[in-house]
Amino acid sequence: TTSPRPDWEKHRAYCVYMGPRLAVSPQQLRVLVPPLVATSYKGSSGKVGVVGGCFEYTGAPFYAALTALKLGADLSHVFCDEAAAVPIKSYSPELIVHGCLRGAPEVDLAEVARQADEVSKWFPALTALVVGPGLGRDATMQAVAALLLERAVRASLPCVIDADGLRCVLERPSLVRGARWVVLTPNKPEYGRLAGALSGDAALDPADGDRALLAVAESFRDEGGAGPAIVQKGATDLLCDGTQLLECAEPGCLKRCGGQGDVLAGSIATLLGWAKAAERSGRLPAGGAPPPPLPP
């Protein structure tokens, strides 16, 4: 399923409305960090779940889950294929590893639902979910991930969708359309596929910068204006929710090795869970003022 072809005149108007790229200061981000107080308890600084990890890819979910802990979350769960559970357990005693997924080339809907139940029963105990690191392209694993995304969005559980999890969005954009607490983190080729699939039009060139990113983000927004944010990774990272465009020009490692995107996904998941908690507690006003424009 793809969205209708974008109305470029409307998107040009949005570009004018959005104005310059924006920057977020450390002072603004500070309100997200949960305070360390005597009444803190295990889990009060975040509990992140990672859905991914198969026979071939055991490192990706480990990096995402461990990064969530290193940034400040209290607990990290990994929901992976049974073949990946023992290797991931052996990487770190800090992770809670559930080998509850079973890959299979033929999709059995009853089995998909059963596996999804094994993961979603933990949703009330989580503050954020990462879907995709090391997931692979097995048909059953992909079907379980899609069902979990559907349930997580319905439960307003903050989600980061990365790597092979983005294939679920490519095939069913409606999974995250209108979902406020969702962040997509495509790398360059993944972003190109996302842009092409959502536009259905060769006129949407991913190299077209801000205009293309705005169009992709806008295609996910519902009638009320809600929708996921997209992090377009690159030399300068661009973040867009269809209304605002932020950038991160902090220099990164020039060596683009495997695992860096997983580290980012785990970091964003922790921050996303903190943001929802901060909004719920009143430390972060809902729909607050946007950050200031970047200096010329």
N, C-alpha and C positions, 0 to 999 in steps of 0.2 A: 504494500500500500504506500503510495506517495502522495504528498500534498499537492494542491493545485499549483500551476505555474505562477511564480511570483509576479506581482504587479510592480514593475520597476519604478513607475512614477510615484507610487505610494512609498516604496523603499527610499527613493531619493528624498522624499519629504521627511521621512524619519531620520535620514542622515543629517539633514539640516537641523532638525529638532534636537538631535543628540548633541550637536556641536562638537567641541574638541574631546580628545581622549582625556580620561580622568585618572587621578592618582589617589591612592589610599595611604594615609600616614600611619606610622606605628601607633600613634595616640588613638586613632580611630579603631585600630584592630585590638587594642588593649582591652576594650570593653568585652571582647569575646571570651577572654581567658577566665575560666572559673576561679574565683578567689579561693586561696588555701586558708581554711579556717579550722578551728578546733572541732567543729561539728562535721567536717568532711568525712566521707565514708568510702569504702571501696566501690568504685563505679561513679562517684559524683563528678569525676573529671572526664567521664566518657567511656563508653563501651562500644568498640567498633567490631563489626563482623565483615569478613572478606569471603566472597563466594568465588571460588576458582581453585585451580590446582588440579592437574591431571597427571597421567603417567609420565608424559614428556616434560611438563612444566611444573616444577615444584618450587622453584626459587621466587617466581613472581608473587604468589600470595604471601610468602614469607616476608619479602621486602615490604609489601603494603601493610601487613599486620604489625610487623616490628616497628615500622616508622610511626604508626599511630601511637604506639607505646612511647617511643623516644620523644615524640612531640609533646606528650603529656596525658594521653588517655590512660585510664587505669587498667583496662582489660581489652584483649584482642582475641577474637575467635576466627578460626579458619574453617570454612565448610568446603570440603574438597572430595575428589574421587577417592575411593578406598585405597587405590594403588598409590596415591600420593601422601596418605596420612602418616605412615611411619617415617618417610624421609623428612617431612616437615616437622614432625614431633622431635626428630633428632637434631634439627637445626637450633632449637631454642626451647628451654623449659618454660619460658614466659608465655608461650602461646597456648591457647585452648583449641585443640584440633579435633574436628569432627569428620571422620571419613564416611560420610553418609550419602555420598553421591556415587552413581554407578553409570558409567558411559555405556552406550549401546548404539549401533548404527541404525537400528529400527526403533522408531518412537512408539512406545506404549503409553497412551495417555494416562492410564491408571497408575503406572509406575512413575510417570512424571509427577503426578499429583502427590503420590506417596513420598517421593524424595523431597519435593517442595515443602510438604508438611513437616519433614524432619528439620528443615531450616527455619521456616516461618514461625514455628512454635517458640523460637528464640527472639522473635522481633520485639516483644515487650521488654526484653532484657537488654536491648541494644539502643544506642543513641545515633548510630549511623551505619550504613552498609556500603561496601565496595563490591561491585559486580564486574567480573571480567578478568582480573590478573591470572594468567595461566589457565584460563577456562578451556581453551582449545575449541575446536570446531565440531566436535562430536555432536551428532544430531540430538541425542537425548540430553546431554549436558546443556546444550543451547536452549532446548525447550524448557528445562527446569529453570534456567536463568531468566528466561522471558516471563515465566509464571511468577517467579519470585519478585521481579521488577513490578509486575502488575499489582501484586499484593502489597509491596512496600510503598508504592505510590499511593495506593488506596488508604494505607495506614499513616500517611504523611511521615514515614521514616526517611530521614535524609539519606540520599543515595549518591554515590559517585559511580559513574559508568565508564569503564576504561577497557582498552584492549579488545579482546574477543567479545566482551559484553556489548560493545557498540554494534555488533552484528545484529543483535536483537532489535536495536533501535532502527537500523537500516531496513530491516524486514518489516517492522511494525512501529513506525514513528508515533502512532497513537498511544503507545505505552507510556510515553513521557510528555505528551502534549498537554500543556496547562499545569504541569507539575512544578510547583515552586521550589521544593526542597530537593532538586536534582541538579547535578553538575555533570556535564559530559566532558571528557578529557581526550580528545582525539590527537594523535600525532599527525604529521604532514600527510602521509598516504590515507590514513583513516579519515581525516578531515576532507580530503578530496573526494572520497567515496560518499561521505555524508552529504556534502554540498551537491554532488551530482544526483544522488538518489532523491533528495528533497525537492530539487528544482525541476527535474525532468526536462531540463533545458540546457543545451550546451552554452547558452549565453551566460550562465552563472559560472564564471571562471574563479576557482579558489584563489588564484593569484591576484584577484581583483581587490584584495585587501579588505578594508573596513566595510565596503559596500557588500561584498559577498558574505562576510561574517554576519552582518546585520540581517541579511536576507535569510540565512540559515536559522538564526536565532528567532527571527520573527515568525518563521513557519511553524515553530513549536508553541507559539503563544495561543491561548484560548481567547474567547470573546471578552473575558474580563481582564485580559492583559497579562495573565500569569503564564509562566513557562520556565523551563530549565535554563541554567546558565551554561555557556560553552567556553571552555578554555582552549584556545587555539595555540598550541605549543610551537615555539620557534625561537629565533634569535631574540625577538621581543615577543613575549607572550601577550596575547590579547584575550580579554575576558568580556563576554557580552551576554546580556539577557534579553536583547531586543529593544531595550530602552536606553541603556547606558553602555559605554565602551570604556573599559579600564585597560591599562597596560602595565606590564612588569618588564622593565628593561634591565633588571639586575643581570649582570653577565653570568652565564652558566658554564658548565664544563664543556670544552670544545670536543672532547671525546664522547661521542653519543653511543654509549654502551647499553646493553640490556639491563633492565632493572631500574633505570632512572624514572621512567614513567610510573612504575609501581610505587616508588618512594613518594612521588608527587600525589598519587591517588590516595595513599594512606594519610598523608598530611592534610589534604583537602577534606577527607572524611572526618578527621578529628575536629578541624575548624568548623565544618558544617554542623556537626553535632553541638559544638560549643555555641554557635550562632543561634541555633534554635533554642537552646537552654537560656541564653542571654535574653532573647526576645520574650520567652515565657516568664522570666523573672523580672522583666522591666528594665534590665540594663541596656538592652538594644531596642529602641522604639521601632515598632512595626512600620515599615514604609518610611523610615527616617530620611533626613536630608541627604542628598547625594554628596559624594566627596568633591573637593574643589578641582577645577581644571588643571592640567599639567602646565607648568610655565612654558612660554614660547621659547 
